[in-house]
Amino acid sequence: MTKAELRIAYKQKRSQLAAAQVSSFNAGILQELFQFNWEDTGFLHTFLPATKLNEPDMWSFITDIRIHYPTLHIVVSRSEPKDYSMQHFLLEEHIVLIENAWGIVEPIAGEPIAETALDVVLVPLLIADKDGNRVGYGKGFYDRFLAKCRPDCKKIGISFFDPVEKIDDVDSLDVPLDILVTPRSTIRFI
């Protein structure tokens, strides 16, 4: 299937999940994420979920990782719709967050963090394939962002769904994942 076909199918599939399924899936993802050793991670970028789109809830992960790894720095982004870019800020207690036009909570401003400082990026997606290619919402924000990260920065996709066999129309601008975390498993592509 193409990215467009998969985007339609998995947006619908995710929107039809019952609240109990979403809660169970979020618990599974949290459990999988805590199988990782975060000791050597200085800066971890995470997305903040668009709850109206049934995205995985990263707030529990943020809360728990701060308790278990207090020296780790959490970074979040603000999207720039004019040029499909993203700015990244340290997620601090006093940071002001607002909901953007897409229903994503993001910072107004804060302490800026360069892409090259990031050790790990948790990547939102609708579905991935067995080669680590991902389908997002189709604007290319994350592909532009990930292309600016260091080569050793781990790109970890977060999905409620197991990967499909193949995305038919992957192109040279698509940045593949290193790892995919689902509620049931962690799949490594590297």
C-alpha positions in Angstrom: 0.0 0.0 0.0 1.1 3.6 -0.5 1.6 6.1 2.3 -1.7 7.9 1.4 -3.6 4.6 1.5 -2.0 3.6 4.8 -2.6 7.0 6.3 -6.3 6.8 5.6 -6.6 3.2 6.9 -4.6 3.7 10.1 -6.1 7.1 11.0 -9.5 5.4 10.8 -8.3 2.3 12.7 -6.8 4.4 15.5 -9.9 6.6 15.7 -12.0 3.5 16.3 -10.1 2.2 19.2 -12.1 2.1 22.4 -10.9 4.0 25.5 -10.0 0.7 27.2 -7.9 -0.4 24.3 -6.1 2.9 24.2 -5.4 2.7 27.9 -4.1 -0.9 27.6 -2.0 0.0 24.5 -0.5 3.0 26.4 0.4 0.8 29.3 2.1 -1.7 27.0 4.1 1.1 25.3 5.2 2.4 28.7 6.3 -1.0 29.7 8.3 -1.5 26.5 10.0 1.9 26.8 11.2 1.1 30.3 13.0 -2.0 29.0 15.5 0.5 27.5 18.6 1.6 29.4 18.3 5.4 29.4 21.5 6.0 31.6 23.6 7.4 28.8 20.8 9.6 27.3 21.5 13.3 27.8 18.7 14.8 25.7 15.6 12.8 24.8 13.1 14.4 22.4 9.5 13.3 22.7 6.2 14.3 21.0 3.3 15.5 23.1 0.2 13.6 22.1 -2.8 14.9 20.1 -5.3 13.2 22.3 -8.2 14.0 19.9 -6.3 11.9 17.4 -5.8 9.0 19.8 -2.0 9.3 19.7 0.0 7.4 22.3 0.1 9.1 25.6 3.6 10.2 26.3 2.8 12.1 29.5 3.1 9.0 31.7 6.4 8.2 30.1 7.6 11.8 30.8 6.5 11.6 34.4 8.1 8.2 35.0 11.4 8.9 33.2 11.9 12.1 35.2 11.6 10.0 38.4 13.9 7.2 37.3 16.4 9.3 35.3 16.5 12.8 36.9 19.5 14.0 35.0 18.0 13.2 31.6 16.7 16.3 29.7 13.3 16.1 28.0 12.9 18.1 24.8 9.7 18.9 22.9 8.9 20.8 19.7 6.8 23.6 18.3 5.8 23.3 14.7 6.1 26.1 12.1 3.4 25.6 9.5 4.8 28.2 7.1 7.9 26.1 6.3 7.0 22.8 7.9 10.0 23.1 10.3 10.2 22.5 14.0 11.8 24.3 16.9 12.9 22.3 20.0 12.8 23.4 23.6 13.7 21.9 27.0 10.5 20.8 28.7 10.8 22.5 32.1 8.3 22.9 34.9 7.5 26.6 34.1 7.2 26.2 30.3 3.9 27.4 28.8 2.1 24.9 26.5 -0.8 25.7 24.1 -2.8 23.6 21.7 -2.0 24.3 18.0 -4.4 24.1 15.0 -3.8 20.4 14.7 -4.7 19.7 18.4 -1.0 19.1 19.4 0.1 20.7 22.6 3.4 22.6 22.1 5.6 25.2 23.9 5.2 28.9 23.1 8.9 29.4 23.8 11.6 28.1 26.1 15.3 27.2 26.3 16.1 26.2 22.7 17.8 22.9 22.0 19.6 22.1 18.7 18.8 18.9 16.8 22.5 17.9 17.0 22.2 17.8 20.9 19.6 15.0 20.8 20.5 11.5 21.7 17.1 9.9 21.1 13.9 11.0 19.3 10.6 9.4 20.1 8.7 9.7 16.8 4.9 9.7 16.4 3.5 7.8 13.5 0.4 6.1 12.2 2.1 2.9 10.9 5.6 1.7 10.0 6.8 -1.2 7.8 9.2 -4.0 8.5 12.1 -1.9 7.1 11.5 0.9 9.6 9.9 3.3 7.1 7.0 5.3 8.7 3.8 6.9 7.7 3.0 10.1 9.6 0.4 12.8 8.8 2.0 13.7 5.4 3.5 17.1 6.0 7.1 16.0 6.4 7.8 17.8 9.7 9.6 14.8 11.2 11.6 13.9 8.1 13.0 17.4 7.9 13.7 17.4 11.7 15.3 13.9 11.7 17.5 14.7 8.8 19.2 17.4 11.0 19.9 15.1 13.9 23.3 13.4 14.4 23.8 10.0 12.6 24.0 8.3 16.0 20.8 9.8 17.3 18.3 6.9 17.9 15.0 7.3 16.1 12.4 5.3 18.0 8.9 5.2 16.5 5.9 4.8 18.8 2.8 3.0 17.4 -0.3 1.2 18.6 0.1 -1.2 15.6 2.5 -3.8 14.5 4.4 -3.0 11.2 3.0 -3.7 7.8 5.1 -5.7 5.3 6.0 -2.8 3.0 5.3 0.8 2.3 5.2 1.0 -1.5 6.2 4.6 -2.2 9.2 5.3 0.2 11.4 8.0 -1.2 14.9 9.4 -0.6 13.6 12.2 1.8 12.0 9.6 4.2 14.1 9.0 7.3 13.7 5.5 8.6 13.4 4.5 12.2 16.0 2.6 14.1 13.5 1.0 16.4 9.7 0.6 16.6 7.9 0.3 20.0 4.4 -1.1 20.0 2.2 -2.2 23.0 3.4 -5.8 22.5 7.0 -5.6 21.3 10.2 -3.6 20.4 11.4 -4.2 16.9 15.0 -3.2 16.0 15.8 -2.3 12.4 19.5 -1.7 12.9 
